[in-house]
Amino acid sequence: MANLETTLDVFSALLASEQPARIGEADEAIWAYLAAFEGLDAQVEAIDRLGRGVAGLNGSSAFMPILLDTLDRHRARLAEPSA
């Protein structure tokens, strides 16, 4: 299980990479982070904390818009009504 700090470290490495970052790595890090939280409310709070943490990372990286989009997709998934 990944915690907030570990997940932000993964994102920082992806943002600093000169090689094109793979979106799959960010997505995997988000899933691993969210896995530590049980229940929809806890996961919504967790993704919000993660979003605030990402706001403090390297915003000039070309990967930042992709990372933000990935976070938004997870946020939207958590907001969907359950079946």
N, C-alpha and C positions, 0 to 999 in steps of 0.2 A: 504494500500500500504506500502511496505517495502522500506526503503532506504538502502544505502550501509552499513552504520554502524550497523543497525539492522540485516541485513542479515549476516554480518560477526560475529555478536554476536551469532546468531543461529549456525553458523558453528563452532565457538570456543567452544560452549557448546557441540556440537556433537563430536568434536575432543577430548574434555576432558573427555567425558563420559566413565566410566569403562564398562558399558553395551554396547553390540554391537549396534552401531548406525544404525538406519534405513535409507536406501538410500532415501526412500520416503520423509523424513523430509527435507533432503538437496534439493531434487528436488522441493518440494513445496516452499521452501524458494527462490530458483532461479526463479521460475515462478512468485512469488509474487513481487520480486524485478524487474523483467523485465516488469511486467504489468504497471509500472509507466512511461514507455518510449514508445512513439508513433513512429512508423516507424522503418523499418529494420535497417537503419544506426544508429539510436539512441540506439537500442537494442544491436547492435554489439559493439558499444562504451561502453555500460553499462556492457556487459559480459566481455569485456577486463579489465575494471576498477575492476570488481569483481575478476577476475583472479589475478590481481596485489595485491589486498587486501588479497586474500587467501594465496599468497606467503609469507605473513608475519605472518601467523598463525602457530600453533604447527605442524611442519613437521614430528615429530617423532610418531605421532598418527597412529595407524593401519588403521584409517578411512581416512587418507589423500589421499591415492591412489584412493579410491572410490570416494571421493569428487572431485578430479581432473578429474577423468573419467566422472563424471556427468557434470562438467563444459565443458569438451571437447564435450560431446554429444550435449549440448545446443549450443555450438559454431558451430558445424557441421550442426545442424538443421538451424541455422540462415544463414549459408553459402549456403544452398541449393537454387537452382533457384526456384522462385515462379511459380506456375502453371498458 
